[in-house]
Amino acid sequence: MTSARRTRTAARRRRRRQRRGALLAVLALAATGLWLHRERSDGGTVPVAAAAVSAAPEVDPDAELAAAVQDSGGHLAVAVLDTASGASAAYGTDRFVTASIVKVDILAALLWRSGGMLTEEQRTAAALMIENSDNDATTDLFGQIGKDEGLDAANAAFGLTGTTAGTDGYWGLTTTTAEDQLRLLQMVFGTDGVLGDESRAYLQKLMGLIAADQRWGVSAADDDHAVHLKNGWLPRTAEGAWVINSIGRVVHDGRELLVAVLTDGSDTEEEGIALVESVATAAADSLTSATPSATVSPTASPTVSPAASPAASGAEASPVAASTQR
């Protein structure tokens, strides 16, 4: 990150801390039931509610997020959600190539189709696909769910309306939006949706066991070092422009957040990773400063019509060269 960008980032964080302090002060005054007194004609006083301090200033999380990331540079989209309060924000509506973040979607589709009942061979392949981002294992499981048609069918059940599976065996060229990826994360880490409890727990477990050299990305916004994530990285042109994506669950300022960051066009892999990490941190800072902490139970995943798990297709995986899909 350049010194100019660091200066802008530091200034934004100072402004957010100031806004958060003002908001908390207002909420504290309101919570104490602060009363003013007006004088009565007989010399006594009458308590009057201090309405002026009981109303917290309105904050638009989307606007706050846009202000936090719009100067980051590069083509990007980001979405973030507080699982306890349900507060969320999003920036950017474009579709991006998934690269390897689609592997979470593929495993979710496999679990949905099988009703959560995987064979030992499928579990071995799933662990390789998620933990190590193994492409051969992914190609095998992509074939078992029915390739692009199978993934599209699963995504229709998941409510992922902006996601289209890659064709001709190129699962890494699936396209998606940041808000769809956030919806997928809600299905994995929430309590509702078409996946059963054991399937969600299995996905969460694997996303918490990512290989050490692949634990970059949204983890930059995590405070408790128990991040669950999946990253994707893929050079797209002869010039080497990179797709760099990251999705996952983090804890930031004591609050559980789901974060999805999609980018493309970075000149190098390292530049793309730095962009993703700065955007993930800015998004987490923005949401936690713009919205108060919740004192209620975690919210449910977005409402989707429960869909019965179809019988596994049993489709054989065709030998697709996946060396460019990462």
C-alpha positions in Angstrom: 0.0 0.0 0.0 1.4 3.4 -0.9 2.0 6.1 1.7 -0.8 8.2 0.3 -3.3 5.3 0.6 -2.1 4.6 4.1 -2.7 8.3 5.0 -6.2 8.2 3.5 -6.9 4.9 5.3 -5.7 6.3 8.7 -7.9 9.4 8.2 -10.9 7.4 7.4 -10.4 5.2 10.5 -10.1 8.3 12.7 -13.3 9.7 11.3 -15.0 6.4 11.9 -13.8 6.3 15.5 -15.1 9.8 16.1 -18.5 8.9 14.6 -18.6 5.7 16.6 -17.8 7.6 19.8 -20.5 10.2 19.1 -23.0 7.5 18.4 -22.2 5.6 21.5 -22.4 8.7 23.6 -25.9 9.5 22.3 -27.0 5.9 22.9 -25.6 6.0 26.5 -27.5 9.2 27.3 -30.7 7.8 25.9 -30.2 4.5 27.8 -29.8 6.4 31.1 -33.1 8.1 30.6 -31.6 11.6 30.9 -34.1 14.2 32.1 -34.0 17.9 31.9 -36.2 20.1 34.2 -38.3 23.1 33.5 -39.3 25.5 36.3 -42.9 25.5 37.5 -44.8 28.6 38.3 -44.7 27.7 42.0 -40.9 27.5 42.0 -40.8 23.7 41.6 -39.5 21.7 38.6 -41.1 19.3 36.2 -39.0 16.6 34.6 -39.0 16.7 30.8 -37.6 13.9 28.7 -34.5 15.1 26.7 -35.8 14.0 23.4 -33.0 15.8 21.6 -30.5 13.3 22.8 -32.6 10.2 22.6 -32.5 9.9 18.9 -29.3 8.5 17.4 -28.1 10.0 14.1 -29.0 8.0 11.0 -26.1 6.4 9.3 -26.2 4.7 5.8 -24.0 1.6 6.0 -23.8 1.4 2.2 -22.7 5.0 1.9 -20.1 4.5 4.7 -18.8 1.5 2.9 -18.6 3.3 -0.4 -16.6 6.1 1.2 -14.3 3.5 2.8 -13.4 1.6 -0.3 -14.1 3.7 -3.4 -10.5 5.1 -3.4 -8.9 1.7 -3.0 -8.1 1.4 -6.6 -8.9 -1.5 -8.9 -12.1 -3.1 -10.0 -13.8 -4.5 -7.0 -17.0 -5.4 -5.2 -17.5 -6.1 -1.5 -20.3 -7.2 0.8 -20.3 -7.5 4.6 -22.8 -8.6 7.2 -23.0 -8.6 11.0 -24.5 -12.0 11.9 -25.9 -10.9 15.3 -27.6 -7.7 14.3 -28.3 -8.4 10.6 -26.7 -5.1 9.6 -25.1 -5.3 6.2 -23.5 -3.2 3.5 -22.5 -3.7 -0.1 -20.5 -1.9 -2.7 -20.3 -2.8 -6.4 -22.8 -4.9 -8.3 -20.7 -6.2 -11.2 -20.1 -9.9 -11.8 -16.7 -11.3 -11.3 -15.0 -14.6 -12.2 -14.9 -16.8 -9.1 -11.7 -18.7 -9.5 -11.4 -21.1 -6.5 -14.0 -19.5 -4.2 -16.5 -21.5 -6.3 -15.2 -24.6 -4.4 -17.4 -23.7 -1.4 -20.4 -23.5 -3.8 -19.5 -26.8 -5.4 -19.3 -28.6 -2.0 -22.5 -27.0 -0.9 -24.2 -28.3 -4.1 -22.8 -31.8 -3.4 -24.1 -31.8 0.2 -27.5 -30.5 -1.0 -27.8 -33.1 -3.7 -26.8 -36.0 -1.4 -28.7 -34.8 1.6 -25.4 -34.5 3.4 -24.5 -38.2 3.0 -21.0 -38.2 1.4 -18.9 -41.3 0.7 -15.5 -41.6 2.1 -14.0 -40.9 -1.3 -16.1 -37.7 -1.6 -15.0 -36.5 1.8 -11.4 -37.0 0.9 -11.8 -35.1 -2.3 -13.8 -32.3 -0.5 -11.1 -31.9 2.1 -8.5 -31.6 -0.7 -10.7 -29.1 -2.6 -11.3 -26.8 0.3 -8.3 -27.1 2.5 -5.6 -27.2 -0.2 -7.6 -25.8 -3.2 -6.8 -29.0 -5.2 -8.0 -28.6 -8.8 -8.2 -32.3 -9.7 -10.4 -33.0 -6.7 -12.6 -30.1 -7.7 -13.0 -31.3 -11.3 -14.0 -34.7 -9.9 -16.7 -33.3 -7.6 -17.9 -30.8 -10.2 -18.6 -33.8 -12.5 -20.4 -35.6 -9.7 -22.9 -32.7 -9.2 -23.7 -32.6 -12.9 -21.1 -29.9 -13.9 -22.5 -26.5 -14.8 -26.1 -27.6 -15.0 -25.9 -29.2 -11.6 -24.3 -26.2 -10.1 -26.8 -23.8 -11.6 -29.7 -26.0 -10.3 -28.2 -25.9 -6.8 -27.6 -22.2 -6.9 -31.3 -21.7 -7.9 -32.2 -23.6 -4.7 -29.7 -21.5 -2.7 -31.1 -18.2 -4.0 -27.9 -17.2 -5.8 -29.6 -15.3 -8.6 -26.4 -13.5 -9.9 -24.2 -16.6 -10.2 -23.7 -18.6 -13.4 -21.6 -21.8 -13.5 -18.6 -22.0 -15.9 -19.2 -24.2 -18.9 -17.2 -26.9 -20.7 -15.8 -28.0 -17.4 -14.2 -24.7 -16.5 -15.7 -24.4 -13.0 -13.2 -21.6 -12.2 -14.9 -19.3 -14.8 -18.1 -19.3 -12.9 -19.3 -15.7 -12.5 -20.9 -14.2 -9.4 -21.6 -11.1 -7.4 -20.4 -10.0 -3.9 -23.9 -10.1 -2.6 -24.5 -13.7 -3.9 -21.3 -14.7 -2.2 -22.5 -13.1 1.0 -25.8 -15.0 0.6 -23.8 -18.3 0.2 -21.9 -17.5 3.4 -25.1 -16.9 5.2 -26.3 -20.3 4.2 -23.1 -21.9 5.4 -22.8 -20.0 8.7 -26.5 -19.3 9.4 -29.3 -21.4 10.8 -31.7 -21.5 7.9 -31.6 -22.5 4.3 -31.6 -25.7 2.4 -28.5 -27.3 4.0 -28.8 -29.3 7.2 -27.0 -28.6 10.4 -24.4 -31.4 9.8 -23.7 -30.2 6.3 -23.2 -26.6 7.5 -20.9 -27.8 10.3 -18.9 -29.8 7.8 -18.4 -26.9 5.5 -17.4 -24.6 8.4 -14.9 -27.2 9.6 -13.1 -27.4 6.3 -13.1 -23.6 5.8 -11.3 -23.4 9.2 -8.6 -25.8 8.1 -7.2 -23.9 5.1 -3.5 -24.5 4.3 -1.3 -22.0 6.0 0.0 -20.4 2.8 -3.6 -19.8 1.7 -4.9 -18.0 4.8 -4.6 -14.5 3.3 -7.5 -12.4 2.2 -10.5 -11.6 4.5 -8.4 -12.9 7.4 -6.7 -9.5 7.4 -9.9 -8.2 9.1 -10.0 -11.0 11.7 -9.1 -10.3 15.4 -9.4 -13.8 17.0 -7.3 -15.9 14.6 -10.1 -18.4 14.1 -11.0 -17.3 10.6 -13.0 -19.5 8.2 -12.4 -18.6 4.5 -11.8 -19.7 1.0 -9.7 -17.7 -1.5 -9.4 -17.7 -5.3 -6.6 -16.5 -7.5 -6.3 -16.7 -11.3 -4.3 -14.9 -14.0 -6.8 -14.0 -16.8 -4.8 -12.4 -19.7 -1.6 -12.8 -21.5 -0.5 -9.6 -19.7 -1.1 -11.4 -16.4 -4.0 -9.4 -15.0 -5.1 -11.2 -11.9 -8.5 -12.2 -10.4 -8.1 -12.3 -6.6 -11.1 -13.1 -4.4 -11.7 -14.0 -0.8 -14.8 -15.0 1.2 -15.3 -16.0 4.8 -16.2 -15.4 8.4 -14.1 -13.2 10.7 -14.4 -11.6 14.1 -13.8 -7.9 14.1 -14.1 -5.6 17.1 -15.7 -8.5 18.9 -18.4 -8.9 16.3 -18.9 -11.9 13.9 -18.9 -10.7 10.3 -19.3 -12.4 7.0 -17.2 -10.8 4.3 -17.0 -11.3 0.5 -14.4 -9.4 -1.6 -14.2 -9.8 -5.4 -11.5 -8.1 -7.6 -9.9 -8.4 -11.0 -7.4 -6.5 -13.1 -4.5 -6.4 -10.6 -1.1 -6.4 -12.3 0.4 -9.0 -9.9 -0.9 -11.6 -7.5 0.7 -9.8 -4.6 -1.0 -6.5 -5.6 -4.4 -8.2 -5.8 -4.0 -9.8 -2.4 -3.0 -6.5 -0.9 -6.1 -4.9 -2.4 -8.4 -7.6 -1.1 -7.0 -7.4 2.4 -7.2 -3.6 2.5 -10.8 -3.7 1.2 -11.8 -6.5 3.7 -10.4 -4.5 6.6 -12.0 -1.2 5.5 -15.4 -3.0 5.1 -15.2 -4.5 8.6 -14.2 -1.1 10.1 -16.9 0.6 8.2 -19.8 -1.7 9.3 -18.7 -1.9 12.9 -18.4 1.9 13.2 -21.6 2.7 11.3 -23.8 0.3 13.2 -24.2 -0.5 17.0 -23.5 -3.9 18.4 -26.5 -6.1 18.7 -27.8 -7.6 22.0 -30.1 -10.0 20.2 -29.7 -13.6 19.0 -28.0 -14.1 15.6 -30.3 -13.5 12.7 -31.3 -16.3 10.4 -30.0 -16.7 6.8 -31.9 -15.0 4.0 -35.3 -16.6 3.4 -35.2 -19.1 0.6 -37.8 -21.7 -0.3 -36.8 -25.0 1.1 -35.9 -27.3 -1.7 -35.8 -31.0 -1.4 -32.4 -32.6 -2.0 -32.4 -34.4 -5.3 -30.9 -37.8 -5.7 -27.2 -37.7 -6.5 -26.7 -37.7 -10.3 -23.8 -40.1 -10.3 -22.3 -38.3 -13.3 -18.8 -39.3 -14.1 -16.2 -36.5 -14.1 -14.8 -36.0 -17.5 -11.0 -35.4 -17.7 -10.9 -31.6 -17.9 -7.5 -29.8 -17.7 -7.9 -27.6 -14.7 -4.4 -26.3 -14.4 -5.5 -22.7 -15.1 -8.3 -22.8 -12.5 -7.0 -21.9 -9.0 
